């Protein structure tokens, strides 16, 4: 199985980098923080989606390796092997679809979020404009 830093893991690596950039902390620290939070939070959802995405990528690697073993040129493919090949191909397709769905949805959420800088406590507060007065009109 390829190591976790291969191109097949590019989606989870990109999502991890974006989560780390958003929260300005390493992903491992954020996962601990998300696990310690008793209520559901955006951080918990993002780290959970990242974990599921990484799991799908690892399963893609596993199923590809298994498929290569089952279809090696020196192997004779019998009836028993054919069923395993079909099952492996089905699982591979499911993992690719899962990876793509998690990558797309998580990237969309991350695309809508921006890191907010802390307010400058030494800067004077901006004046709040007065609310316009409401006018009422009578209708018949």
C-alpha distance (Angstrom), angle and dihedral (degrees) to the residues before:
residue distance angle dihedral
X1 . . .
X2 3.83 . .
X3 3.79 118.1 .
X4 3.83 117.2 -98.6
X5 3.81 92.6 -101.7
X6 3.81 96.2 65.5
X7 3.82 122.6 114.0
X8 3.82 90.3 -100.0
X9 3.80 86.3 69.8
X10 3.79 94.6 49.7
X11 3.81 94.6 110.6
X12 3.81 95.3 54.4
X13 3.81 91.2 43.6
X14 3.80 91.2 52.4
X15 3.80 92.1 47.6
X16 3.82 90.4 48.0
X17 3.80 91.2 51.3
X18 3.79 91.8 49.3
X19 3.82 92.5 48.8
X20 3.81 90.6 48.6
X21 3.82 90.9 48.7
X22 3.79 91.6 48.8
X23 3.81 94.5 50.8
X24 3.83 97.0 28.7
X25 3.82 91.7 -132.7
X26 3.81 135.8 98.8
X27 3.79 114.7 -88.1
X28 3.82 92.8 -119.3
X29 3.82 90.1 58.3
X30 3.79 91.0 46.6
X31 3.80 91.8 51.1
X32 3.81 90.1 53.2
X33 3.80 89.9 48.8
X34 3.82 91.9 48.0
X35 3.82 91.3 49.2
X36 3.81 90.8 50.4
X37 3.79 92.8 53.1
X38 3.80 107.1 92.4
X39 3.80 95.8 -158.8
X40 3.76 125.9 60.0
X41 3.77 114.0 -91.0
X42 3.77 139.5 174.9
X43 3.80 89.1 -107.5
X44 3.81 91.0 54.4
X45 3.81 90.6 48.8
X46 3.81 92.6 49.1
X47 3.81 95.1 47.0
X48 3.81 90.4 44.2
X49 3.79 91.4 51.6
X50 3.79 89.7 48.2
X51 3.81 90.7 52.3
X52 3.80 91.6 49.6
X53 3.80 90.7 47.2
X54 3.81 91.7 50.8
X55 3.82 90.2 47.9
X56 3.81 90.8 53.0
X57 3.82 90.0 50.2
X58 3.80 91.8 50.5
X59 3.80 90.1 49.1
X60 3.81 90.2 51.2
X61 3.80 88.8 54.8
X62 3.81 91.6 47.5
X63 3.82 94.7 47.8
X64 3.81 92.0 46.5
X65 3.79 91.1 51.6
X66 3.82 91.1 47.4
X67 3.79 91.2 48.1
X68 3.80 90.2 51.4
X69 3.81 90.1 51.3
X70 3.79 92.7 48.8
X71 3.82 93.5 48.0
X72 3.81 99.3 39.5
X73 3.82 111.7 144.9
X74 3.81 93.0 -119.4
X75 3.83 92.8 54.4
X76 3.74 124.1 90.9
X77 3.77 111.0 -138.2
X78 3.77 113.1 -136.1
X79 3.78 132.5 178.4
X80 3.80 91.4 -86.6
X81 3.82 92.3 51.1
X82 3.80 93.1 47.1
X83 3.80 90.6 62.3
X84 3.79 91.0 49.9
X85 3.81 91.3 49.0
X86 3.79 91.9 51.5
X87 3.81 91.8 46.9
X88 3.78 91.2 48.1
X89 3.82 91.7 49.5
X90 3.82 90.3 49.4
X91 3.80 91.9 50.4
X92 3.78 90.2 47.1
X93 3.81 91.3 52.7
X94 3.82 91.0 48.3
X95 3.81 91.6 50.4
X96 3.80 92.2 49.2
X97 3.81 90.6 50.2
X98 3.81 90.6 47.4
X99 3.80 92.2 48.7
X100 3.78 92.1 48.6
X101 3.81 93.2 48.1
X102 3.82 93.9 49.0
X103 3.81 92.1 44.3
X104 3.80 92.6 49.6
X105 3.80 97.6 45.2
X106 3.80 95.9 41.7
X107 3.80 91.9 46.4
X108 3.80 90.0 50.4
X109 3.81 91.3 52.9
X110 3.80 92.1 45.7
X111 3.80 89.7 47.9
X112 3.79 89.5 59.5
X113 3.79 94.7 50.3
X114 3.78 127.0 80.5
X115 3.75 130.6 -170.8
X116 3.79 109.5 -110.9
X117 3.77 116.9 -144.5
X118 3.77 117.7 -133.9
X119 3.79 113.7 -98.4
X120 3.80 116.4 -101.4
X121 3.80 104.2 -110.1
X122 3.81 91.5 -163.0
X123 3.79 95.7 56.2
X124 3.81 117.7 93.0
X125 3.76 114.7 -106.2
X126 3.76 114.9 -100.8
X127 3.80 113.1 -113.2
X128 3.77 113.8 -105.1
X129 3.79 111.6 -126.9
X130 3.77 115.9 -122.1
X131 3.76 115.1 -103.6
X132 3.80 113.3 -108.1
X133 3.75 114.6 -106.8
X134 3.73 114.4 -107.5
X135 3.74 118.5 -121.1
X136 3.71 121.4 -154.9
X137 3.72 126.5 -154.9
X138 3.71 127.3 -167.1
X139 3.75 120.7 -126.0
X140 3.72 127.4 -166.9
